[in-house]
Amino acid sequence: MGRANDEVAAALTEYADLFAMTGGDAFRVRSYQKAAKAIAGHPEDISQVNVRRVPGVGEAIAKKVEEFLSRGGFRQLDDLRAEVPEGVRRLTRVPSLGPKRAIFLYRELGIDSPEALAAAIGAGRLAGVRGFGAKSEENLLKGVEQLRQAGGRVHLGVAMDLAERVIASLPAERVACAGSVRRMKETVGDIDILAVGPPSLMEHFRRQPYVAEVIASGERKTSVRTREGMQVDLRLVPAGSWGAAMQYFTGSKEHNVRLREMCVKRGWKLSEYGLFEGDRVIAAATEEEIYQALGMPWIPPPLREDTGEVAAALRGELPDLVTLDDLRGDLHTHTNLTDGIAPLADMVAAAARLGYAYYAVTDHAPDLVMQRMTLDKALEQRAALAELQPAYPGMRLLHGTELNIGPDGAVDWPAEVLAGFDVTVASVHSHFTQPRAEMTRRFVAACENPHVHVIGHPTTRKIGRREPVDADWDAVFAAAARTGTALEIDAYPDRADLPSDLVRRARHHGVKFSIDSDSHAVPHLANLRFGVGVAQRGWLTAEDVINAWPVERLLAFLNRA
């Protein structure tokens, strides 16, 4: 988390969780959660402004924020961390186990870590404990295993933010990120940075404030662990071998093995220093030269997973991948009318600054009860959007809604109401554990609704926190293709939903896609780049993505009903 806003929000969220675990007042817990959300979504750097100007931040919270900004923590958080062991804090990250139940298990049964929880379930120690039935135990064991599999991996948003902060701190002649971050992989285990520069760059790297521990250090490579717990490897490479090094350290391992097999057949050798025939350098300075020498065009990093990209390149059939510049608008965003942070006018103004040709506001519909949406509120918002439109002649404002796909596939509002919206995104927000056949029918029914344009964050997953729902995805994709319903790539990096493997499968069915930010605050609009990364890994072109189309074509798609 590079932005001070994110660091402060994380600290306040942790304090709220620990406060709740230790019996703190529920009202105060909610106030800290709301403040954390407001600070995370604030468009300005919180370290450069008066935090008291942020809605929901009172004097007591402001003082804690100021202390955090001055020393990286605040006294009350330190006290609670001392009271609740680190293993118990890890317990709260087990999906389906909240803070209160975690502290109950610790105090009543001495369970002080996810591993201890799994052992206790295996020993039958939770049998008969109120609130922990057989189904609950099964879900908890799945959650512990999910946490174990995640290990030290983080979603791309966290890794990219840290990588960009590291790169900005290095006064190198040339510096770039390689590895899984460059391939836009949805989760990342460690970060690879390549640089051209003097050996003294290593000492500069070791002294940076984000470094918590130096794991290993030499003249050409230094590995550190950051304060976020991630490993970052910095490698110095010769300027003349930059392309070879970028190709080699970007990977993936399987992609590189495929290239080396091609080289061996020709009597060549490919390494991080170049492509060689004996002692003769065939190519080294650029990646393009290396791929060209092997008889193919440059392969974009998101495709380098050995899933057919080399064969496609040799045939001259690589897709012209969609890019961030191709996107002409955003079709899924929220305001403070429901669960967003920013008011309508601020979100529209921010979209205009991005140069969009169109922009949709899609606040939640009434079946998501906690949002307290009504038709009157939706119609008032529609009128407000119409009033804003003349101020933005170059951007078409679209009034939309995010509907809820109920357990039977029904959505909020009758057809005559839905017909009044420019765009509707329909998403699953509950009943995540429905059996496969029921979940499949649920999605198919939503696709068959003529007033549903886009299925939002289809698998509902949250990386490291919630498993995807179980559905016959090929049946869902066939229904979406048949009905002309787009599937969303939700660009929130902890969703990345649809995942790239399912994106590629859906594309084979003829499905169209919408890459959306699902923004709940102005800074979230920038998340579209992560959605583009997912789309590229799924081999999508601009033709596959409806919000890469001109406004006239998009409106024709939306008006198909």
VOGU-3710 file (C-alpha; in Angstrom, 3 decimals, decimal comma):
1> mgrandevaa> 0,000/0,000/0,000  1,912/3,040/-1,219  -0,708/5,713/-0,726  -0,911/7,110/2,777  -4,693/6,834/2,451  -4,480/3,055/2,085  -2,052/2,668/4,970  -4,194/4,766/7,294  -7,358/2,962/6,203  -5,734/-0,413/6,851
11> alteyadlfa> -4,687/0,670/10,346  -8,155/1,973/11,210  -9,775/-1,200/9,851  -7,442/-3,344/11,930  -8,214/-1,239/14,992  -11,960/-1,635/14,375  -11,580/-5,412/14,053  -9,484/-5,714/17,203  -11,801/-3,360/19,081  -14,770/-5,539/18,103
21> mtggdafrvr> -12,915/-8,692/19,109  -12,218/-7,338/22,572  -15,823/-6,349/23,254  -15,731/-2,754/22,048  -18,900/-0,750/21,497  -20,526/-1,632/18,169  -21,271/2,003/17,341  -17,588/2,946/17,709  -16,556/-0,059/15,642  -18,810/1,105/12,805
31> syqkaakaia> -17,517/4,665/13,090  -13,935/3,476/12,583  -14,958/1,234/9,697  -16,763/4,131/8,007  -13,800/6,449/8,579  -11,434/3,872/7,086  -13,631/3,554/4,006  -13,901/7,334/3,623  -10,135/7,838/3,924  -9,365/5,028/1,455
41> ghpedisqvn> -11,720/6,636/-1,071  -10,605/10,235/-0,494  -9,188/11,646/-3,748  -6,433/13,666/-2,042  -3,321/12,392/-0,251  -4,403/12,243/3,378  -0,897/13,135/4,573  -1,122/16,473/2,760  -4,565/17,654/3,932  -6,470/18,248/7,143
51> vrrvpgvgea> -7,968/14,823/7,837  -10,858/16,483/9,678  -12,199/17,567/6,284  -12,927/13,935/5,393  -16,581/13,067/6,087  -16,949/10,761/9,066  -13,607/11,627/10,642  -14,104/13,233/14,041  -11,542/14,608/16,463  -10,706/11,299/18,173
61> iakkveefls> -10,115/9,494/14,867  -8,232/12,483/13,446  -5,746/12,389/16,336  -5,111/8,693/15,738  -4,569/9,356/12,031  -2,106/12,148/12,783  -0,179/9,927/15,171  -0,117/7,161/12,566  1,211/9,539/9,913  3,945/10,763/12,254
71> rggfrqlddl> 5,238/7,398/13,480  3,508/4,604/11,561  1,099/3,592/14,334  -1,035/4,867/17,188  -1,088/3,934/20,870  -4,549/2,358/21,000  -3,733/0,062/18,062  -0,444/-0,934/19,682  -2,284/-1,798/22,914  -4,846/-3,981/21,146
81> raevpegvrr> -2,153/-5,755/19,125  -0,465/-6,611/22,428  -3,764/-7,916/23,845  -4,682/-10,089/20,857  -1,937/-12,527/19,739  -0,826/-12,436/16,120  -2,158/-15,941/15,512  -5,625/-14,889/16,673  -5,459/-11,941/14,293  -4,696/-14,423/11,502
91> ltrvpslgpk> -7,767/-16,363/12,617  -9,952/-13,421/11,606  -8,745/-13,849/8,017  -10,319/-17,296/7,794  -13,353/-16,889/5,488  -16,675/-17,231/7,373  -15,050/-16,600/10,763  -15,623/-13,052/12,008  -13,693/-11,185/14,729  -16,153/-11,967/17,520
101> raiflyrelg> -16,205/-15,694/16,843  -12,413/-15,715/16,573  -11,959/-14,148/20,001  -14,596/-16,517/21,420  -12,614/-19,511/20,197  -9,436/-18,072/21,671  -10,866/-17,243/25,081  -13,099/-20,282/25,513  -11,076/-22,998/23,799  -7,562/-21,574/23,568
111> idspealaaa> -7,573/-21,708/19,756  -4,921/-19,175/18,789  -4,259/-19,689/15,066  -5,835/-21,071/11,877  -3,715/-24,197/12,284  -4,986/-24,663/15,833  -8,551/-24,255/14,566  -8,116/-27,042/12,014  -6,619/-29,296/14,682  -9,469/-28,535/17,102
121> igagrlagvr> -12,090/-29,394/14,478  -10,253/-32,601/13,668  -10,207/-33,529/17,359  -13,929/-32,831/17,714  -13,410/-29,993/20,187  -16,046/-27,796/18,518  -18,730/-30,483/18,684  -21,670/-29,160/20,653  -20,339/-25,591/20,768  -23,192/-23,233/19,982
131> gfgakseenl> -22,926/-21,696/16,523  -20,433/-24,283/15,254  -22,418/-27,080/13,622  -21,179/-29,652/11,117  -21,703/-27,351/8,107  -19,938/-24,502/9,906  -16,982/-26,760/10,681  -16,813/-27,845/7,035  -16,756/-24,222/5,860  -14,113/-23,300/8,423
141> lkgveqlrqa> -11,838/-26,127/7,300  -12,238/-24,942/3,698  -11,387/-21,417/4,848  -8,241/-22,560/6,668  -7,120/-24,464/3,560  -7,853/-21,439/1,367  -5,734/-19,285/3,674  -2,924/-21,851/3,595  -2,944/-22,015/-0,202  -2,839/-18,235/-0,468
151> ggrvhlgvam> 0,320/-18,284/1,645  2,324/-15,141/1,095  0,567/-14,247/-2,152  -1,257/-10,944/-2,534  -3,563/-9,642/-5,236  -2,084/-7,665/-8,104  -3,260/-4,296/-6,772  -1,118/-4,606/-3,630  1,879/-5,931/-5,574  1,666/-3,317/-8,341
161> dlaerviasl> 1,419/-0,483/-5,848  4,520/-1,705/-4,003  6,430/-2,340/-7,243  5,740/1,186/-8,464  6,854/2,601/-5,129  10,135/0,637/-5,323  10,756/1,731/-8,911  10,131/5,383/-8,022  12,708/5,143/-5,226  15,571/3,897/-7,430
171> paervacags> 17,772/6,469/-9,250  18,712/3,972/-11,972  19,596/4,582/-15,607  16,806/2,168/-16,494  14,425/0,290/-14,226  11,309/-1,846/-14,738  9,194/-4,546/-13,159  9,361/-8,096/-14,494  7,901/-11,377/-13,240  4,256/-12,062/-12,534
181> vrrmketvgd> 3,496/-8,368/-11,973  4,479/-7,594/-15,558  2,403/-10,555/-16,733  -0,524/-8,993/-14,801  -1,086/-12,234/-12,909  -4,025/-11,964/-10,540  -1,987/-12,958/-7,466  1,711/-12,366/-6,833  4,173/-14,118/-4,529  7,181/-11,799/-4,893
191> idilavgpps> 8,288/-8,843/-6,980  11,121/-8,809/-9,540  12,743/-5,477/-10,404  15,452/-5,105/-13,059  17,729/-2,099/-13,273  20,692/-0,711/-15,176  22,943/1,299/-12,889  26,027/1,311/-10,640  26,573/-1,274/-7,844  25,919/1,521/-5,310
201> lmehfrrqpy> 22,233/1,205/-6,282  22,097/-1,901/-4,077  23,042/0,053/-0,946  20,497/2,719/-1,849  17,849/-0,001/-2,200  18,693/-1,566/1,164  18,295/1,790/2,940  14,774/2,513/1,718  12,062/2,984/4,379  9,898/0,216/2,917
211> vaeviasger> 12,623/-2,371/3,715  12,054/-4,355/6,908  14,715/-7,037/6,384  17,590/-7,702/3,986  17,361/-11,378/3,049  20,465/-11,518/0,850  22,650/-8,952/-0,868  25,378/-8,908/-3,466  26,720/-6,727/-6,278  24,189/-7,967/-8,858
221> ktsvrtregm> 21,181/-9,034/-6,773  19,596/-7,980/-3,496  16,508/-9,517/-1,913  14,569/-7,719/0,807  11,385/-8,236/2,749  9,225/-5,136/2,924  7,155/-3,885/5,815  4,134/-5,381/4,051  5,828/-8,796/4,258  6,546/-9,140/0,525
231> qvdlrlvpag> 9,878/-10,178/-0,947  11,345/-7,838/-3,558  14,347/-8,893/-5,668  16,419/-6,201/-7,359  18,791/-7,321/-10,122  21,371/-5,203/-11,919  21,677/-6,203/-15,569  24,057/-5,049/-18,334  22,554/-2,353/-20,517  23,249/-4,390/-23,652
241> swgaamqyft> 21,354/-7,378/-22,243  18,253/-5,459/-21,150  15,875/-7,180/-23,567  17,179/-10,659/-22,775  16,918/-10,019/-19,041  13,383/-8,665/-19,314  12,353/-11,690/-21,361  14,011/-14,171/-19,014  12,798/-12,707/-15,712  9,299/-11,922/-16,933
251> gskehnvrlr> 8,658/-15,624/-17,532  6,563/-17,565/-17,041  8,788/-20,564/-16,406  6,695/-22,673/-18,787  6,840/-20,045/-21,531  10,610/-19,762/-21,188  11,038/-23,532/-21,325  9,091/-23,550/-24,600  11,431/-20,915/-26,079  14,569/-22,702/-24,854
261> emcvkrgwkl> 13,373/-25,936/-26,480  13,145/-24,065/-29,788  16,664/-22,705/-29,257  18,168/-26,106/-28,431  16,828/-27,543/-31,703  18,764/-24,824/-33,546  21,920/-25,204/-31,500  21,317/-21,865/-29,796  21,316/-20,868/-26,149  18,914/-18,406/-24,521
271> seyglfegdr> 19,721/-16,850/-21,134  19,241/-13,608/-19,248  22,293/-12,286/-21,109  21,095/-12,903/-24,631  20,375/-15,328/-27,439  23,643/-16,985/-28,539  25,001/-19,252/-31,239  28,224/-20,358/-29,640  29,926/-17,109/-28,665  28,042/-15,067/-31,256
281> viaaateeei> 25,306/-12,824/-29,884  22,196/-13,167/-32,027  20,001/-10,828/-29,968  20,092/-9,264/-26,499  19,206/-5,561/-26,473  15,434/-5,861/-26,922  12,771/-8,500/-26,428  11,508/-7,845/-29,942  14,872/-8,915/-31,392  14,814/-12,177/-29,474
291> yqalgmpwip> 11,310/-13,145/-30,558  12,039/-12,035/-34,129  15,135/-14,253/-34,256  12,911/-17,165/-33,261  10,548/-16,399/-36,141  7,705/-14,697/-34,315  6,492/-11,239/-33,294  6,927/-9,938/-29,748  4,536/-11,744/-27,411  2,822/-9,438/-24,870
301> pplredtgev> 3,750/-10,420/-21,285  0,161/-11,244/-20,149  0,066/-14,046/-22,753  3,332/-15,701/-21,680  1,857/-18,670/-19,830  2,485/-21,477/-22,361  -1,198/-21,718/-23,211  -0,774/-21,656/-26,979  0,768/-18,217/-27,432  4,008/-19,492/-29,007
311> aaalrgelpd> 2,173/-21,572/-31,611  -0,164/-18,651/-32,326  2,805/-16,321/-32,731  4,534/-18,708/-35,143  1,310/-18,831/-37,210  0,994/-15,042/-37,118  -2,285/-15,345/-35,195  -1,622/-13,515/-31,945  -4,644/-11,408/-30,941  -4,403/-7,621/-31,045
321> lvtlddlrgd> -5,025/-7,319/-27,308  -7,354/-4,724/-25,852  -5,522/-1,882/-24,080  -6,484/0,720/-21,516  -6,450/3,335/-24,283  -9,123/1,338/-26,119  -11,664/1,767/-23,318  -14,116/4,598/-23,984  -16,084/4,463/-20,748  -17,053/2,676/-17,562
331> lhthtnltdg> -20,387/0,885/-17,141  -20,376/-0,036/-13,421  -19,788/2,644/-10,772  -21,368/3,748/-7,485  -22,004/7,000/-5,626  -22,845/7,877/-2,044  -26,521/7,326/-2,864  -25,813/3,702/-1,891  -22,451/2,318/-0,741  -20,099/4,686/-2,558
341> iapladmvaa> -18,049/7,482/-0,984  -18,258/10,325/-3,500  -21,359/12,251/-4,610  -22,681/11,964/-8,155  -21,162/15,243/-9,371  -17,664/14,270/-8,179  -17,768/10,876/-9,874  -18,996/12,377/-13,148  -16,323/15,083/-13,072  -13,620/12,488/-12,428
351> aarlgyayya> -14,840/10,394/-15,364  -14,740/13,457/-17,620  -11,121/14,108/-16,610  -10,298/10,622/-17,887  -11,621/11,605/-21,309  -14,465/9,082/-21,416  -16,977/9,127/-24,263  -19,624/7,697/-21,915  -20,014/6,986/-18,237  -22,629/4,998/-16,315
361> vtdhapdlvm> -23,714/5,373/-12,703  -25,112/2,055/-11,447  -26,029/2,318/-7,791  -27,522/-0,691/-6,039  -31,158/-1,682/-6,462  -33,587/-2,168/-3,525  -33,228/-5,916/-2,963  -29,824/-5,228/-1,396  -31,709/-4,002/1,638  -28,837/-2,446/3,572
371> qrmtldkale> -28,419/0,161/0,804  -31,965/1,515/1,400  -32,506/2,277/-2,266  -35,984/3,186/-3,516  -37,425/3,920/-6,919  -37,967/7,544/-5,895  -34,277/7,886/-5,058  -33,305/6,299/-8,376  -35,560/8,667/-10,310  -34,153/11,665/-8,436
381> qraalaelqp> -30,671/10,527/-9,394  -31,764/10,176/-13,019  -33,006/13,772/-12,975  -29,752/14,954/-11,389  -27,764/13,154/-14,079  -29,862/14,846/-16,775  -29,087/18,217/-15,203  -25,356/17,443/-15,291  -25,370/16,310/-18,934  -25,166/19,785/-20,584
391> aypgmrllhg> -21,929/20,474/-18,702  -20,326/17,426/-20,365  -21,150/17,618/-24,083  -18,336/15,219/-24,980  -19,413/12,479/-22,568  -22,731/10,630/-22,699  -24,058/10,124/-19,163  -25,908/6,836/-18,664  -28,245/6,115/-15,797  -27,965/2,524/-14,676
401> telnigpdga> -28,447/0,222/-11,742  -26,731/-2,797/-10,242  -29,458/-5,354/-9,792  -29,408/-8,322/-7,442  -29,811/-11,789/-8,937  -32,021/-13,576/-6,445  -31,776/-17,308/-5,633  -34,339/-18,044/-8,368  -32,708/-15,781/-10,970  -35,198/-12,928/-10,549
411> vdwpaevlag> -33,947/-9,322/-10,297  -35,168/-6,141/-8,602  -37,943/-4,091/-10,169  -40,478/-5,095/-12,834  -39,842/-4,851/-16,563  -41,508/-1,441/-16,954  -39,126/0,070/-14,390  -36,044/-1,665/-15,788  -36,878/-0,360/-19,252  -36,217/3,173/-18,002
421> fdvtvasvhs> -32,538/2,498/-17,233  -29,857/2,972/-19,866  -27,797/0,066/-18,563  -28,362/-2,670/-15,998  -25,677/-4,772/-14,341  -27,062/-7,849/-12,560  -24,932/-9,494/-9,855  -25,107/-12,224/-7,235  -24,799/-10,736/-3,747  -26,129/-13,553/-1,550
431> hftqpraemt> -26,815/-17,313/-1,311  -23,267/-18,047/-2,465  -23,417/-21,727/-1,486  -26,288/-22,798/-3,741  -25,737/-26,192/-5,399  -24,137/-26,124/-8,837  -27,319/-26,844/-10,791  -29,311/-24,174/-8,939  -26,554/-21,579/-9,308  -26,322/-22,338/-13,028
441> rrfvaacenp> -30,086/-21,905/-13,491  -29,841/-18,655/-11,527  -27,321/-17,162/-13,943  -29,083/-18,480/-17,033  -32,371/-16,924/-15,864  -30,631/-13,561/-15,407  -29,108/-13,808/-18,894  -32,538/-14,568/-20,341  -34,031/-11,423/-18,778  -34,189/-9,006/-21,757
451> hvhvighptt> -33,567/-6,030/-19,465  -30,231/-7,351/-18,111  -27,278/-6,079/-20,107  -24,268/-7,219/-18,054  -23,672/-9,974/-15,477  -21,511/-8,319/-12,797  -18,504/-9,968/-11,087  -19,860/-13,387/-12,128  -17,982/-15,790/-9,822  -18,453/-13,398/-6,835
461> rkigrrepvd> -14,981/-14,321/-5,582  -12,866/-12,094/-3,374  -9,262/-13,202/-3,582  -8,118/-14,687/-0,285  -11,489/-14,026/1,368  -14,276/-15,726/-0,577  -14,218/-18,700/-2,908  -16,000/-18,462/-6,277  -19,514/-19,814/-6,541  -19,974/-23,201/-8,175
471> adwdavfaaa> -21,695/-23,136/-11,572  -21,573/-24,912/-14,923  -19,747/-22,034/-16,532  -19,933/-23,404/-20,062  -23,731/-23,483/-19,731  -23,708/-19,919/-18,394  -21,424/-18,754/-21,199  -23,618/-20,420/-23,818  -26,665/-18,632/-22,376  -24,854/-15,274/-22,346
481> artgtaleid> -23,776/-15,710/-25,958  -27,263/-16,786/-27,025  -29,002/-13,856/-25,312  -26,398/-11,205/-26,089  -25,657/-10,587/-22,413  -22,171/-9,266/-21,651  -20,092/-10,702/-18,844  -18,197/-8,310/-16,632  -14,518/-8,252/-15,845  -14,700/-6,471/-12,506
491> aypdradlps> -11,422/-4,573/-12,305  -11,220/-4,393/-8,517  -7,883/-6,197/-8,043  -9,211/-8,296/-5,150  -11,987/-9,529/-7,458  -10,453/-9,791/-10,962  -13,761/-11,388/-11,873  -14,260/-13,075/-14,346  -10,853/-14,694/-13,835  -8,733/-14,825/-16,969
501> dlvrrarhhg> -9,088/-18,586/-17,542  -12,873/-18,260/-17,585  -12,632/-15,156/-19,783  -10,872/-17,194/-22,428  -13,420/-20,004/-22,183  -16,289/-17,531/-22,455  -14,718/-15,912/-25,499  -14,755/-19,268/-27,289  -18,529/-19,305/-26,754  -18,813/-15,920/-28,478
511> vkfsidsdsh> -19,497/-13,902/-25,325  -18,919/-10,137/-25,185  -17,421/-8,467/-22,118  -17,491/-5,228/-20,173  -14,366/-4,153/-18,284  -15,643/-2,077/-15,366  -14,101/-0,415/-12,339  -17,009/-1,094/-9,940  -15,830/2,201/-8,394  -17,086/3,221/-4,977
521> avphlanlrf> -14,826/6,300/-4,852  -12,931/8,530/-7,272  -9,551/6,739/-6,872  -11,172/3,430/-7,794  -11,698/4,607/-11,378  -7,993/3,898/-11,925  -8,608/0,196/-11,275  -9,577/-0,291/-14,913  -5,948/-1,095/-15,726  -6,210/-4,267/-13,642
531> gvgvaqrgwl> -9,327/-5,294/-15,531  -7,465/-4,744/-18,794  -4,728/-7,041/-17,480  -7,298/-9,784/-16,867  -8,756/-9,231/-20,332  -5,324/-9,465/-21,944  -4,587/-12,705/-20,095  -7,914/-13,926/-21,486  -6,805/-13,045/-25,061  -9,478/-10,368/-25,564
541> taedvinawp> -9,416/-7,759/-28,309  -11,216/-4,414/-28,380  -13,894/-6,066/-30,512  -14,714/-8,367/-27,593  -15,262/-5,513/-25,114  -18,466/-3,473/-25,347  -17,042/-0,442/-23,508  -14,288/-0,226/-26,121  -16,969/0,430/-28,746  -18,104/3,863/-30,003
551> verllaflnr> -21,098/5,259/-28,155  -23,523/4,606/-31,036  -22,595/0,940/-31,193  -22,757/0,585/-27,411  -26,225/2,162/-27,290  -27,426/-0,187/-30,032  -26,201/-3,119/-27,913  -27,938/-1,779/-24,798  -31,194/-1,143/-26,648  -31,524/-4,679/-27,987
561> a> -34,545/-5,512/-25,770
//
